[in-house]
Amino acid sequence: MIASAERVIEEKKREREAIVDENQWKVIRAFQRHRVSDYHFASSTGYGYNDRGREVLDEVYADVFGAEAGLVRPHFVSGTHTIGIALFGLLRPGDHLLYITGRPYDTLHKVIGKPGDGTGSLQDWGIEYSEADLRPDGSPDWDGIRQAMKPNTRVIGIQRSRGYDWRPSFTIRQIEEMVTFVKSLRPDVLVFVDNCYGEFTELKEPTEVGVDLMAGSLIKNPGGGLAASGGYIVGTKACVEQAAFRLTAPGIGAEVGAMLGTTRSLYQGLFLAPHLVGQALLGAMLASAVFEQLGFQTSPAWNAERTDLIQAIRFTEADHLVAFVQGIQKASAVDAHVVPEPWDMPGYEHPVIMAAGTFIQGGSLELSADAPIREPYIAYMQGGLTYSHVKLGILHALDELRSRGFLS
Ligand SMILES: *Cc1c(COP(=O)(O)O)cnc(C)c1O
């Protein structure tokens, strides 16, 4: 089963490896241009004034993502925090935020919040919010977007990755189309992209096609499995500065922030990221090919264009979903003896089961699988620092499904 699926994906594998090469060289060239040296890896304490390693890391990120400025910090506690900082940085009471890719990722619902919810959410602060739903085929609803734009629309939000949704993720080409469209309607709106899971999956990044500000998590793709925590924001100088004022304080911005010994791992993780993203994607292609051959619906299909790490596999029963996720956990180097169960995770609206036998807690560039327990029963698997690990994950998942009689 695995062997035949591996033969099937052989052709696509070479295409993927060519993208990995280009992105690896892009990262190395950025390191070289900024003359990264051993001393940049030194730690800083206290205020972290004049931490050259931190400053150059910001510049290297900006360079890699084709942006004017960057803000890369271990102080971002998660992707949600990073995205929140970016949005709060750009928006003021009375402004309107319009997401044009439908309902955003679950954990952002409470960041957006409701008017008067008392949490200090965007809407609690008097920022208006609405979203333009996607069309049934998952494409942007151009007319809907035009109608949803208001005179006070300040920021357009785009989520690149499907998140926990059965829709295709948006390619760079599609994001470019969205930017062109909204800027043709209103040249002064700012376009923000949630780039989580997207980094290094394609040859370009959203900030290379006109996006003003973009954010992502360092315990996903760009942390390269080594970043212990953190997030990054890149974009225009003016937008990144607003985000920096929000992360620390107005007037202080990006000029303070002790890196507490994390700097080397952030550089080295970025260096490794293109390769590891490649390993994870080859694993995802294999999973897709295997489950397709077994008659399951998978998205993306093994041979589809990929613009994020997520591989969705659709099951018919909650039990099957749980068996799959538990099988993935059994292949881990860490916590393989632990059996994941569905639980009410902070920020999520349904019980979620997660296989996460990872070195970095919740690190999802590492092989992991999540599934909200709700219909349709879809497992979202992602990551894998090595292709061989993903392959083992697939083998264990198949074993679990077979041993419980869910698969012949
Ligand atoms: C992971 C993710 C987030 C949130 O990141 P957390 O680290 O889980 O808070 C937001 N948007 C997308 C598309 C994601 O994949």
The ligand as a MOL file (V3000), in Angstrom:
LIG
                    3D

  0  0  0     0  0            999 V3000
M  V30 BEGIN CTAB
M  V30 COUNTS 15 15 0 0 0
M  V30 BEGIN ATOM
M  V30 1 C -2.4370 27.9370 13.7970 0
M  V30 2 C -3.2050 28.9850 13.1350 0
M  V30 3 C -3.5750 30.1460 13.8110 0
M  V30 4 C -3.3530 30.3600 15.2760 0
M  V30 5 O -2.1270 29.9820 15.7690 0
M  V30 6 P -2.0130 29.4170 17.2650 0
M  V30 7 O -0.5450 29.2880 17.4280 0
M  V30 8 O -2.7180 28.1100 17.2850 0
M  V30 9 O -2.6010 30.4070 18.1600 0
M  V30 10 C -4.2540 31.1040 13.1010 0
M  V30 11 N -4.5620 30.9490 11.8220 0
M  V30 12 C -4.2260 29.8460 11.1420 0
M  V30 13 C -4.6000 29.7110 9.6990 0
M  V30 14 C -3.5330 28.8220 11.7660 0
M  V30 15 O -3.1990 27.7350 11.1000 0
M  V30 END ATOM
M  V30 BEGIN BOND
M  V30 1 1 1 2
M  V30 2 1 2 3
M  V30 3 2 2 14
M  V30 4 1 3 4
M  V30 5 2 3 10
M  V30 6 1 4 5
M  V30 7 1 5 6
M  V30 8 2 6 7
M  V30 9 1 6 8
M  V30 10 1 6 9
M  V30 11 1 10 11
M  V30 12 2 11 12
M  V30 13 1 12 13
M  V30 14 1 12 14
M  V30 15 1 14 15
M  V30 END BOND
M  V30 END CTAB
M  END
